[in-house]
Amino acid sequence: MDYEEQRVDISMRNIDRLKIIHEVLEGHLRQRQAASQLGLSRRQVIRLCQRVRQEGNRGIMHRLQGRSSNHQLDPFILEQALSALYSSRYDGFGPTLANEKLKDLYGLNVSTGALRNVMIQTELWTSKRYASKHRAWRPRRSCIGELLQLDGSDHPWFENRAPRCWLIAYIDDASSRILYAEFADAEDTITLMRTTQAYIQKNGRPLAFYVDKDSIYKTSRATTIDEELQDLHPITQYTRAMNELGIEVICAHSPQAKGRIERLFNTLQDRLVKELRLQNISTKEAANQFLWTTYIAAHNAQFAVPPANTTNAHRPLLKEHSLSEILSLRSERILANDFTLRFQNHYFQLFPDQGLRPSLKIMIEVRLDGSTHLRFKDRSLRYKAIPKPVHVPKVAAADQLLKSLMTSKPHRPAITHPWRQYKGGAQPALFDSQNL
């Protein structure tokens, strides 16, 4: 074995195979024994022996080593793919999503691995490295509707074509299916109640919602005296509404605990943004229609998994579940002596003959449609809105009286006034008319 032949291939695997083949050629090892050691058939060992005898040490190498693969990608197809990806429409596309679009829109069949290598070489994409972290694994729930992960994501979904907005999403824990999603202006109590109403009307009542510790779901205020007497804990408007619907609200202790919806938003912030760009969608209304009619079904077909149990855990709405009443903002006010209420600088006059008396606690409901309703012990009350009464403060009235006294001239009685008449003679000098 000369020096140049040793430099032909540095693979340890080929060096080990070459040593065994030389043992066979020198008669120190039988072909069957060599086949057993190499994990090859005896016929293949015979072929290797013939090639090494004819070509030297180079014969142990594979015929395609150092040459192009017989199954390499057609350069013309690769050039077409790259020319399409150089368009600004595909800026930021990852290899997997780019490969899907090349196949759907251009009919180009390219493997994702080959496309990834070419995109890295041409700097169309940069690979990302994620540090591995230890997380405790939580098994999925078994049925659809048993646990829904709910959250919102503030992101430039329309890039620079429209202002930022929020995407509210409901993902099933058992199957990773998006059961509802909607673009909204904000993630607040009213928006969450409205989207939850749409979800329930479409799918039914789930057993539980898995959320974060946002103030929409969990409050940090102190317990009032009435709540302590009744052994109650303060809850938010949203949690109160869900309790009335029989839906448990579970607050996660960390974002990783509800990692299913966090990973969903990572996917949507990549794929959905680019889909909206390709569809030239720049409004929330058009984006919602695209979500409901096209994207959610395609996403679920690609990423959803079958649940362990095919039973649907969603429950229907009952007759006592009036969504318009339950999904509302409620506040208590004390009825004044004149049977009026004040709420957010608005005044309401209650009609007579409703069995009420002053100092009662009246519940004020502001519903999702903007209407205001007054209730007392689950009974609707009749009322009318009145203008803000004009009150003159007592301090201001006293100040006005003092000011008028200070600016008015003092009254001087006449000489003939009885008060200025004295018995027995002349008037005192102090009351002389000249001095006055």
C-alpha positions as a Markdown table, in Angstrom:
| # | Residue | x | y | z |
|---|---|---|---|---|
| 1 | Met | 0.0 | 0.0 | 0.0 |
| 2 | Asp | 1.9 | 3.1 | -1.2 |
| 3 | Tyr | 1.5 | 6.7 | 0.2 |
| 4 | Glu | -0.7 | 8.0 | -2.6 |
| 5 | Glu | -3.1 | 5.1 | -2.3 |
| 6 | Gln | -3.4 | 5.7 | 1.5 |
| 7 | Arg | -4.4 | 9.3 | 0.7 |
| 8 | Val | -7.2 | 8.2 | -1.6 |
| 9 | Asp | -9.8 | 8.0 | 1.2 |
| 10 | Ile | -9.5 | 8.8 | 4.9 |
| 11 | Ser | -12.8 | 7.2 | 5.9 |
| 12 | Met | -12.1 | 4.9 | 8.8 |
| 13 | Arg | -14.9 | 2.6 | 7.5 |
| 14 | Asn | -13.1 | 2.1 | 4.2 |
| 15 | Ile | -9.8 | 1.6 | 5.9 |
| 16 | Asp | -11.2 | -1.2 | 8.1 |
| 17 | Arg | -12.9 | -2.8 | 5.1 |
| 18 | Leu | -9.7 | -2.6 | 3.1 |
| 19 | Lys | -7.7 | -4.3 | 5.8 |
| 20 | Ile | -10.1 | -7.3 | 5.8 |
| 21 | Ile | -10.1 | -7.5 | 2.0 |
| 22 | His | -6.3 | -7.6 | 2.0 |
| 23 | Glu | -6.4 | -10.4 | 4.6 |
| 24 | Val | -8.6 | -12.3 | 2.1 |
| 25 | Leu | -6.3 | -11.6 | -0.8 |
| 26 | Glu | -3.3 | -12.8 | 1.1 |
| 27 | Gly | -5.1 | -16.0 | 2.1 |
| 28 | His | -5.2 | -15.3 | 5.8 |
| 29 | Leu | -9.0 | -15.1 | 5.9 |
| 30 | Arg | -11.8 | -16.9 | 4.1 |
| 31 | Gln | -14.4 | -15.1 | 2.1 |
| 32 | Arg | -17.3 | -16.3 | 4.3 |
| 33 | Gln | -15.4 | -15.1 | 7.4 |
| 34 | Ala | -14.8 | -11.7 | 5.8 |
| 35 | Ala | -18.5 | -11.4 | 4.8 |
| 36 | Ser | -19.5 | -12.1 | 8.4 |
| 37 | Gln | -17.1 | -9.4 | 9.7 |
| 38 | Leu | -18.1 | -6.8 | 7.2 |
| 39 | Gly | -21.9 | -7.5 | 7.3 |
| 40 | Leu | -21.9 | -8.2 | 3.5 |
| 41 | Ser | -22.8 | -11.2 | 1.4 |
| 42 | Arg | -20.1 | -13.5 | 0.1 |
| 43 | Arg | -20.7 | -12.4 | -3.5 |
| 44 | Gln | -20.1 | -8.8 | -2.5 |
| 45 | Val | -16.8 | -9.7 | -0.8 |
| 46 | Ile | -15.8 | -11.5 | -4.1 |
| 47 | Arg | -16.6 | -8.3 | -6.0 |
| 48 | Leu | -14.6 | -6.1 | -3.6 |
| 49 | Cys | -11.6 | -8.5 | -3.9 |
| 50 | Gln | -11.7 | -8.3 | -7.7 |
| 51 | Arg | -11.8 | -4.5 | -7.7 |
| 52 | Val | -9.0 | -4.1 | -5.2 |
| 53 | Arg | -6.9 | -6.6 | -7.2 |
| 54 | Gln | -7.5 | -4.7 | -10.4 |
| 55 | Glu | -7.6 | -1.0 | -9.2 |
| 56 | Gly | -5.6 | -1.2 | -6.0 |
| 57 | Asn | -6.8 | 0.5 | -2.8 |
| 58 | Arg | -9.0 | 2.8 | -4.8 |
| 59 | Gly | -11.2 | -0.1 | -5.6 |
| 60 | Ile | -12.6 | -0.2 | -2.0 |
| 61 | Met | -14.2 | 3.2 | -2.6 |
| 62 | His | -17.8 | 3.7 | -3.8 |
| 63 | Arg | -18.0 | 4.4 | -7.5 |
| 64 | Leu | -19.8 | 7.8 | -6.9 |
| 65 | Gln | -17.5 | 9.0 | -4.2 |
| 66 | Gly | -16.2 | 12.5 | -5.2 |
| 67 | Arg | -18.7 | 12.6 | -8.1 |
| 68 | Ser | -22.2 | 14.1 | -8.5 |
| 69 | Ser | -25.1 | 11.9 | -7.4 |
| 70 | Asn | -27.2 | 10.2 | -10.0 |
| 71 | His | -30.3 | 11.6 | -8.2 |
| 72 | Gln | -29.1 | 15.1 | -7.9 |
| 73 | Leu | -31.6 | 18.0 | -8.4 |
| 74 | Asp | -31.9 | 19.2 | -12.0 |
| 75 | Pro | -30.0 | 22.5 | -12.2 |
| 76 | Phe | -32.8 | 24.0 | -14.3 |
| 77 | Ile | -35.4 | 23.3 | -11.7 |
| 78 | Leu | -33.2 | 24.6 | -9.0 |
| 79 | Glu | -32.6 | 27.8 | -11.0 |
| 80 | Gln | -36.4 | 28.3 | -11.4 |
| 81 | Ala | -37.0 | 27.8 | -7.7 |
| 82 | Leu | -34.3 | 30.3 | -6.7 |
| 83 | Ser | -35.6 | 32.9 | -9.2 |
| 84 | Ala | -39.1 | 32.6 | -7.7 |
| 85 | Leu | -37.8 | 32.9 | -4.2 |
| 86 | Tyr | -35.8 | 36.0 | -5.0 |
| 87 | Ser | -39.1 | 37.9 | -5.3 |
| 88 | Ser | -40.0 | 40.2 | -2.5 |
| 89 | Arg | -43.2 | 38.3 | -1.9 |
| 90 | Tyr | -41.3 | 35.4 | -0.5 |
| 91 | Asp | -39.0 | 37.5 | 1.8 |
| 92 | Gly | -38.5 | 35.6 | 5.1 |
| 93 | Phe | -40.0 | 32.3 | 3.9 |
| 94 | Gly | -38.4 | 29.3 | 5.6 |
| 95 | Pro | -37.4 | 26.2 | 3.5 |
| 96 | Thr | -40.5 | 24.1 | 4.5 |
| 97 | Leu | -43.0 | 26.8 | 3.7 |
| 98 | Ala | -41.1 | 27.9 | 0.6 |
| 99 | Asn | -41.1 | 24.3 | -0.7 |
| 100 | Glu | -44.8 | 24.1 | -0.2 |
| 101 | Lys | -45.5 | 27.3 | -2.2 |
| 102 | Leu | -43.1 | 26.2 | -5.0 |
| 103 | Lys | -45.1 | 23.0 | -5.3 |
| 104 | Asp | -48.5 | 24.6 | -5.1 |
| 105 | Leu | -48.0 | 27.7 | -7.2 |
| 106 | Tyr | -45.3 | 26.6 | -9.7 |
| 107 | Gly | -45.4 | 22.8 | -9.7 |
| 108 | Leu | -41.7 | 22.5 | -8.8 |
| 109 | Asn | -40.8 | 19.3 | -6.9 |
| 110 | Val | -37.8 | 20.0 | -4.8 |
| 111 | Ser | -36.9 | 18.3 | -1.6 |
| 112 | Thr | -36.9 | 20.5 | 1.5 |
| 113 | Gly | -33.4 | 19.4 | 2.5 |
| 114 | Ala | -31.9 | 20.4 | -0.9 |
| 115 | Leu | -33.8 | 23.7 | -0.9 |
| 116 | Arg | -32.6 | 24.4 | 2.6 |
| 117 | Asn | -29.0 | 23.9 | 1.7 |
| 118 | Val | -29.3 | 26.1 | -1.4 |
| 119 | Met | -31.1 | 28.8 | 0.5 |
| 120 | Ile | -28.4 | 28.9 | 3.2 |
| 121 | Gln | -25.7 | 29.0 | 0.5 |
| 122 | Thr | -27.4 | 31.9 | -1.3 |
| 123 | Glu | -28.2 | 33.7 | 2.1 |
| 124 | Leu | -31.9 | 33.5 | 1.5 |
| 125 | Trp | -32.4 | 31.9 | 4.8 |
| 126 | Thr | -30.4 | 31.6 | 8.0 |
| 127 | Ser | -30.7 | 28.5 | 10.2 |
| 128 | Lys | -31.6 | 29.1 | 13.8 |
| 129 | Arg | -30.2 | 27.2 | 16.8 |
| 130 | Tyr | -32.4 | 26.8 | 19.9 |
| 131 | Ala | -30.9 | 26.0 | 23.2 |
| 132 | Ser | -32.4 | 22.9 | 24.7 |
| 133 | Lys | -34.2 | 23.2 | 28.0 |
| 134 | His | -35.6 | 20.6 | 30.3 |
| 135 | Arg | -39.4 | 20.7 | 30.6 |
| 136 | Ala | -41.7 | 18.3 | 32.4 |
| 137 | Trp | -44.0 | 16.7 | 29.8 |
| 138 | Arg | -47.7 | 17.0 | 30.4 |
| 139 | Pro | -49.9 | 14.4 | 28.5 |
| 140 | Arg | -52.6 | 15.7 | 26.2 |
| 141 | Arg | -56.2 | 15.6 | 27.3 |
| 142 | Ser | -58.0 | 12.7 | 25.6 |
| 143 | Cys | -61.1 | 14.3 | 24.2 |
| 144 | Ile | -61.8 | 17.4 | 22.0 |
| 145 | Gly | -63.3 | 20.2 | 24.1 |
| 146 | Glu | -61.8 | 18.9 | 27.4 |
| 147 | Leu | -59.3 | 21.7 | 27.6 |
| 148 | Leu | -58.9 | 24.7 | 25.3 |
| 149 | Gln | -55.8 | 26.9 | 25.4 |
| 150 | Leu | -56.8 | 30.5 | 24.9 |
| 151 | Asp | -54.5 | 33.5 | 24.3 |
| 152 | Gly | -53.9 | 36.6 | 22.1 |
| 153 | Ser | -50.9 | 37.7 | 20.1 |
| 154 | Asp | -50.0 | 41.3 | 19.4 |
| 155 | His | -48.0 | 41.2 | 16.1 |
| 156 | Pro | -47.7 | 43.2 | 12.8 |
| 157 | Trp | -49.8 | 40.6 | 11.0 |
| 158 | Phe | -50.2 | 42.8 | 8.0 |
| 159 | Glu | -46.6 | 43.9 | 8.1 |
| 160 | Asn | -46.4 | 47.6 | 6.9 |
| 161 | Arg | -49.7 | 47.4 | 5.0 |
| 162 | Ala | -51.9 | 48.2 | 8.1 |
| 163 | Pro | -51.5 | 48.9 | 11.8 |
| 164 | Arg | -50.7 | 46.2 | 14.3 |
| 165 | Cys | -53.6 | 44.2 | 15.7 |
| 166 | Trp | -54.3 | 41.2 | 18.0 |
| 167 | Leu | -55.1 | 37.6 | 17.0 |
| 168 | Ile | -57.2 | 35.7 | 19.5 |
| 169 | Ala | -56.9 | 32.0 | 19.1 |
| 170 | Tyr | -58.6 | 28.9 | 20.7 |
| 171 | Ile | -56.6 | 25.7 | 20.2 |
| 172 | Asp | -57.7 | 22.2 | 21.4 |
| 173 | Asp | -55.2 | 20.5 | 23.7 |
| 174 | Ala | -56.2 | 17.0 | 22.7 |
| 175 | Ser | -55.8 | 17.4 | 18.9 |
| 176 | Ser | -53.9 | 20.7 | 18.4 |
| 177 | Arg | -56.8 | 21.9 | 16.2 |
| 178 | Ile | -57.6 | 25.6 | 15.9 |
| 179 | Leu | -61.3 | 25.6 | 16.8 |
| 180 | Tyr | -61.7 | 29.4 | 16.5 |
| 181 | Ala | -59.5 | 32.4 | 15.8 |
| 182 | Glu | -60.2 | 36.1 | 15.1 |
| 183 | Phe | -58.3 | 39.3 | 14.5 |
| 184 | Ala | -59.3 | 42.1 | 16.9 |
| 185 | Asp | -58.2 | 45.6 | 17.9 |
| 186 | Ala | -57.2 | 44.7 | 21.4 |
| 187 | Glu | -57.1 | 41.8 | 23.9 |
| 188 | Asp | -59.5 | 43.1 | 26.6 |
| 189 | Thr | -62.5 | 41.7 | 28.5 |
| 190 | Ile | -65.1 | 42.8 | 26.0 |
| 191 | Thr | -63.1 | 41.3 | 23.1 |
| 192 | Leu | -62.6 | 38.0 | 24.9 |
| 193 | Met | -66.3 | 37.8 | 25.8 |
| 194 | Arg | -67.3 | 38.5 | 22.2 |
| 195 | Thr | -64.9 | 35.9 | 20.8 |
| 196 | Thr | -65.9 | 33.4 | 23.4 |
| 197 | Gln | -69.5 | 33.9 | 22.5 |
| 198 | Ala | -68.7 | 33.2 | 18.9 |
| 199 | Tyr | -66.7 | 30.1 | 19.9 |
| 200 | Ile | -69.5 | 28.7 | 22.1 |
| 201 | Gln | -72.2 | 29.3 | 19.5 |
| 202 | Lys | -70.1 | 27.4 | 17.0 |
| 203 | Asn | -68.7 | 24.5 | 19.1 |
| 204 | Gly | -70.5 | 24.4 | 22.4 |
| 205 | Arg | -69.3 | 24.8 | 26.0 |
| 206 | Pro | -65.8 | 23.2 | 26.7 |
| 207 | Leu | -64.9 | 21.9 | 30.1 |
| 208 | Ala | -62.1 | 24.3 | 30.7 |
| 209 | Phe | -60.0 | 27.2 | 29.3 |
| 210 | Tyr | -56.3 | 27.2 | 29.9 |
| 211 | Val | -55.0 | 30.9 | 30.1 |
| 212 | Asp | -52.3 | 33.0 | 31.5 |
| 213 | Lys | -52.4 | 35.2 | 34.6 |
| 214 | Asp | -53.5 | 38.3 | 32.8 |
| 215 | Ser | -55.8 | 40.7 | 34.7 |
| 216 | Ile | -58.6 | 39.7 | 32.4 |
| 217 | Tyr | -58.6 | 36.2 | 34.0 |
| 218 | Lys | -57.1 | 36.7 | 37.4 |
| 219 | Thr | -57.4 | 39.7 | 39.8 |
| 220 | Ser | -55.0 | 40.7 | 42.5 |
| 221 | Arg | -57.3 | 43.1 | 44.5 |
| 222 | Ala | -58.0 | 42.5 | 48.2 |
| 223 | Thr | -61.1 | 40.7 | 49.4 |
| 224 | Thr | -63.9 | 42.9 | 50.5 |
| 225 | Ile | -65.7 | 42.4 | 53.8 |
| 226 | Asp | -68.8 | 41.0 | 52.2 |
| 227 | Glu | -66.7 | 38.5 | 50.2 |
| 228 | Glu | -64.9 | 37.4 | 53.4 |
| 229 | Leu | -68.2 | 36.9 | 55.2 |
| 230 | Gln | -69.4 | 34.7 | 52.3 |
| 231 | Asp | -66.0 | 32.9 | 52.0 |
| 232 | Leu | -65.6 | 34.1 | 48.4 |
| 233 | His | -62.5 | 35.1 | 46.4 |
| 234 | Pro | -62.5 | 38.1 | 44.1 |
| 235 | Ile | -62.8 | 37.1 | 40.4 |
| 236 | Thr | -62.8 | 39.0 | 37.2 |
| 237 | Gln | -65.7 | 39.7 | 34.9 |
| 238 | Tyr | -64.6 | 37.1 | 32.4 |
| 239 | Thr | -64.0 | 34.4 | 35.0 |
| 240 | Arg | -67.4 | 35.1 | 36.6 |
| 241 | Ala | -69.1 | 34.7 | 33.2 |
| 242 | Met | -67.3 | 31.4 | 32.6 |
| 243 | Asn | -68.3 | 30.1 | 36.0 |
| 244 | Glu | -72.0 | 30.8 | 35.2 |
| 245 | Leu | -71.6 | 28.8 | 32.0 |
| 246 | Gly | -70.0 | 25.9 | 33.8 |
| 247 | Ile | -66.5 | 26.4 | 32.2 |
| 248 | Glu | -63.4 | 26.2 | 34.5 |
| 249 | Val | -60.7 | 28.9 | 34.0 |
| 250 | Ile | -57.2 | 27.5 | 34.7 |
| 251 | Cys | -54.4 | 30.0 | 35.0 |
| 252 | Ala | -50.9 | 28.7 | 33.9 |
| 253 | His | -47.9 | 29.5 | 36.0 |
| 254 | Ser | -45.6 | 30.1 | 33.1 |
| 255 | Pro | -45.8 | 30.5 | 29.3 |
| 256 | Gln | -44.1 | 27.1 | 28.8 |
| 257 | Ala | -47.0 | 25.5 | 30.7 |
| 258 | Lys | -49.4 | 26.4 | 27.8 |
| 259 | Gly | -46.7 | 25.8 | 25.2 |
| 260 | Arg | -49.2 | 24.4 | 22.7 |
| 261 | Ile | -50.7 | 27.8 | 21.9 |
| 262 | Glu | -47.3 | 29.6 | 22.3 |
| 263 | Arg | -45.9 | 27.3 | 19.5 |
| 264 | Leu | -49.1 | 27.9 | 17.5 |
| 265 | Phe | -48.4 | 31.7 | 17.5 |
| 266 | Asn | -44.8 | 31.0 | 16.5 |
| 267 | Thr | -46.1 | 29.1 | 13.5 |
| 268 | Leu | -48.8 | 31.7 | 12.7 |
| 269 | Gln | -46.4 | 34.6 | 12.9 |
| 270 | Asp | -44.3 | 32.9 | 10.2 |
| 271 | Arg | -46.9 | 31.2 | 8.0 |
| 272 | Leu | -50.0 | 33.3 | 8.4 |
| 273 | Val | -48.2 | 36.6 | 7.8 |
| 274 | Lys | -46.8 | 35.3 | 4.5 |
| 275 | Glu | -50.2 | 33.9 | 3.5 |
| 276 | Leu | -51.8 | 37.3 | 4.1 |
| 277 | Arg | -49.1 | 38.9 | 2.0 |
| 278 | Leu | -49.6 | 36.4 | -0.9 |
| 279 | Gln | -53.4 | 37.1 | -0.7 |
| 280 | Asn | -52.7 | 40.9 | -0.5 |
| 281 | Ile | -55.0 | 41.2 | 2.6 |
| 282 | Ser | -54.7 | 44.4 | 4.5 |
| 283 | Thr | -57.8 | 44.6 | 6.7 |
| 284 | Lys | -59.1 | 42.7 | 9.7 |
| 285 | Glu | -62.4 | 41.9 | 8.0 |
| 286 | Ala | -60.8 | 40.3 | 5.0 |
| 287 | Ala | -58.2 | 38.5 | 7.2 |
| 288 | Asn | -61.0 | 37.0 | 9.3 |
| 289 | Gln | -62.9 | 35.8 | 6.3 |
| 290 | Phe | -59.6 | 34.2 | 5.0 |
| 291 | Leu | -59.1 | 32.6 | 8.4 |
| 292 | Trp | -62.6 | 31.1 | 8.7 |
| 293 | Thr | -63.0 | 30.0 | 5.1 |
| 294 | Thr | -59.5 | 28.9 | 4.1 |
| 295 | Tyr | -56.6 | 29.0 | 6.5 |
| 296 | Ile | -57.9 | 27.3 | 9.6 |
| 297 | Ala | -59.0 | 24.2 | 7.7 |
| 298 | Ala | -55.7 | 24.0 | 5.8 |
| 299 | His | -53.7 | 24.5 | 9.0 |
| 300 | Asn | -55.6 | 21.8 | 10.9 |
| 301 | Ala | -55.2 | 19.3 | 8.0 |
| 302 | Gln | -51.5 | 19.7 | 8.1 |
| 303 | Phe | -50.7 | 20.1 | 11.9 |
| 304 | Ala | -53.6 | 18.6 | 13.8 |
| 305 | Val | -53.3 | 15.1 | 15.4 |
| 306 | Pro | -56.1 | 12.6 | 16.1 |
| 307 | Pro | -57.3 | 12.7 | 19.7 |
| 308 | Ala | -56.9 | 9.6 | 21.9 |
| 309 | Asn | -60.7 | 9.5 | 22.3 |
| 310 | Thr | -63.1 | 10.4 | 19.6 |
| 311 | Thr | -65.7 | 11.6 | 22.1 |
| 312 | Asn | -66.5 | 15.3 | 21.8 |
| 313 | Ala | -66.5 | 16.8 | 25.3 |
| 314 | His | -68.3 | 20.0 | 24.3 |
| 315 | Arg | -71.7 | 20.5 | 26.0 |
| 316 | Pro | -74.6 | 22.4 | 24.4 |
| 317 | Leu | -76.1 | 25.6 | 25.9 |
| 318 | Leu | -79.0 | 25.1 | 28.3 |
| 319 | Lys | -82.2 | 27.1 | 28.4 |
| 320 | Glu | -81.0 | 29.0 | 31.5 |
| 321 | His | -77.8 | 30.1 | 29.7 |
| 322 | Ser | -78.6 | 33.5 | 28.3 |
| 323 | Leu | -75.4 | 34.6 | 26.7 |
| 324 | Ser | -76.4 | 38.2 | 26.4 |
| 325 | Glu | -76.9 | 38.4 | 30.1 |
| 326 | Ile | -74.0 | 36.3 | 31.2 |
| 327 | Leu | -71.4 | 37.8 | 28.9 |
| 328 | Ser | -71.8 | 41.3 | 30.2 |
| 329 | Leu | -69.9 | 43.7 | 32.5 |
| 330 | Arg | -71.7 | 43.9 | 35.9 |
| 331 | Ser | -71.4 | 46.5 | 38.6 |
| 332 | Glu | -73.4 | 47.1 | 41.8 |
| 333 | Arg | -74.8 | 50.6 | 42.8 |
| 334 | Ile | -76.8 | 51.8 | 45.8 |
| 335 | Leu | -80.3 | 53.1 | 45.1 |
| 336 | Ala | -80.5 | 56.8 | 46.2 |
| 337 | Asn | -83.4 | 58.3 | 48.2 |
| 338 | Asp | -84.8 | 59.8 | 45.0 |
| 339 | Phe | -84.7 | 56.4 | 43.3 |
| 340 | Thr | -81.9 | 57.3 | 41.0 |
| 341 | Leu | -78.6 | 55.5 | 40.2 |
| 342 | Arg | -75.3 | 56.9 | 39.0 |
| 343 | Phe | -73.0 | 54.8 | 36.8 |
| 344 | Gln | -70.0 | 56.0 | 34.8 |
| 345 | Asn | -71.3 | 59.6 | 34.9 |
| 346 | His | -74.7 | 58.5 | 33.6 |
| 347 | Tyr | -77.9 | 58.9 | 35.7 |
| 348 | Phe | -80.9 | 56.6 | 35.7 |
| 349 | Gln | -84.4 | 57.2 | 37.2 |
| 350 | Leu | -86.3 | 54.0 | 38.2 |
| 351 | Phe | -90.0 | 53.9 | 37.6 |
| 352 | Pro | -92.3 | 53.5 | 40.6 |
| 353 | Asp | -94.3 | 50.4 | 41.7 |
| 354 | Gln | -91.4 | 47.9 | 41.3 |
| 355 | Gly | -91.1 | 46.9 | 44.9 |
| 356 | Leu | -87.9 | 48.8 | 45.6 |
| 357 | Arg | -86.8 | 51.0 | 48.4 |
| 358 | Pro | -83.7 | 53.3 | 48.9 |
| 359 | Ser | -80.3 | 51.8 | 49.9 |
| 360 | Leu | -80.9 | 48.6 | 47.9 |
| 361 | Lys | -78.1 | 47.2 | 45.8 |
| 362 | Ile | -79.0 | 47.3 | 42.1 |
| 363 | Met | -77.0 | 45.3 | 39.5 |
| 364 | Ile | -76.1 | 47.3 | 36.3 |
| 365 | Glu | -75.3 | 45.2 | 33.2 |
| 366 | Val | -73.5 | 46.6 | 30.2 |
| 367 | Arg | -73.9 | 44.0 | 27.5 |
| 368 | Leu | -71.8 | 43.4 | 24.4 |
| 369 | Asp | -74.2 | 45.3 | 22.1 |
| 370 | Gly | -73.7 | 48.4 | 24.3 |
| 371 | Ser | -77.1 | 48.4 | 25.9 |
| 372 | Thr | -77.5 | 48.9 | 29.7 |
| 373 | His | -79.9 | 46.8 | 31.9 |
| 374 | Leu | -80.8 | 47.2 | 35.6 |
| 375 | Arg | -81.5 | 44.1 | 37.6 |
| 376 | Phe | -82.6 | 43.3 | 41.2 |
| 377 | Lys | -82.5 | 39.7 | 42.3 |
| 378 | Asp | -82.7 | 38.3 | 38.8 |
| 379 | Arg | -85.6 | 40.7 | 38.0 |
| 380 | Ser | -85.3 | 43.3 | 35.2 |
| 381 | Leu | -86.1 | 46.9 | 36.2 |
| 382 | Arg | -87.8 | 49.6 | 34.2 |
| 383 | Tyr | -85.9 | 52.9 | 34.1 |
| 384 | Lys | -85.2 | 55.9 | 32.0 |
| 385 | Ala | -82.0 | 57.9 | 31.5 |
| 386 | Ile | -82.0 | 61.4 | 32.9 |
| 387 | Pro | -79.6 | 64.3 | 32.5 |
| 388 | Lys | -77.0 | 65.1 | 35.1 |
| 389 | Pro | -78.7 | 67.2 | 37.9 |
| 390 | Val | -77.3 | 70.6 | 38.5 |
| 391 | His | -76.2 | 71.0 | 42.2 |
| 392 | Val | -75.2 | 74.2 | 43.8 |
| 393 | Pro | -72.6 | 73.5 | 46.4 |
| 394 | Lys | -73.3 | 74.9 | 49.9 |
| 395 | Val | -69.8 | 76.4 | 50.1 |
| 396 | Ala | -70.3 | 78.2 | 46.9 |
| 397 | Ala | -73.6 | 79.7 | 48.0 |
| 398 | Ala | -72.1 | 80.9 | 51.3 |
| 399 | Asp | -69.2 | 82.6 | 49.4 |
| 400 | Gln | -71.7 | 84.3 | 47.1 |
| 401 | Leu | -73.7 | 85.7 | 50.1 |
| 402 | Leu | -70.5 | 87.0 | 51.7 |
| 403 | Lys | -69.4 | 88.6 | 48.5 |
| 404 | Ser | -72.7 | 90.4 | 48.1 |
| 405 | Leu | -72.6 | 91.7 | 51.7 |
| 406 | Met | -69.1 | 93.1 | 51.2 |
| 407 | Thr | -69.9 | 94.9 | 48.0 |
| 408 | Ser | -73.2 | 96.5 | 49.1 |
| 409 | Lys | -73.4 | 99.9 | 50.9 |
| 410 | Pro | -74.5 | 100.0 | 54.5 |
| 411 | His | -78.0 | 101.3 | 55.3 |
| 412 | Arg | -78.2 | 104.6 | 57.2 |
| 413 | Pro | -81.5 | 105.2 | 59.0 |
| 414 | Ala | -83.0 | 108.7 | 58.6 |
| 415 | Ile | -82.9 | 111.4 | 61.3 |
| 416 | Thr | -86.6 | 110.9 | 62.1 |
| 417 | His | -86.1 | 107.1 | 62.5 |
| 418 | Pro | -87.5 | 106.0 | 66.0 |
| 419 | Trp | -84.2 | 104.4 | 66.7 |
| 420 | Arg | -82.5 | 107.8 | 66.6 |
| 421 | Gln | -85.0 | 109.5 | 69.0 |
| 422 | Tyr | -84.1 | 109.8 | 72.7 |
| 423 | Lys | -86.2 | 110.9 | 75.5 |
| 424 | Gly | -85.2 | 113.9 | 77.6 |
| 425 | Gly | -83.2 | 116.1 | 75.3 |
| 426 | Ala | -80.6 | 116.4 | 72.6 |
| 427 | Gln | -79.1 | 113.6 | 70.7 |
| 428 | Pro | -75.6 | 112.2 | 71.6 |
| 429 | Ala | -72.7 | 113.7 | 69.7 |
| 430 | Leu | -71.9 | 110.3 | 68.4 |
| 431 | Phe | -75.1 | 110.3 | 66.4 |
| 432 | Asp | -74.8 | 113.9 | 65.2 |
| 433 | Ser | -76.1 | 114.2 | 61.7 |
| 434 | Gln | -73.0 | 116.1 | 60.7 |
| 435 | Asn | -70.8 | 113.3 | 61.7 |
| 436 | Leu | -73.0 | 110.9 | 59.7 |
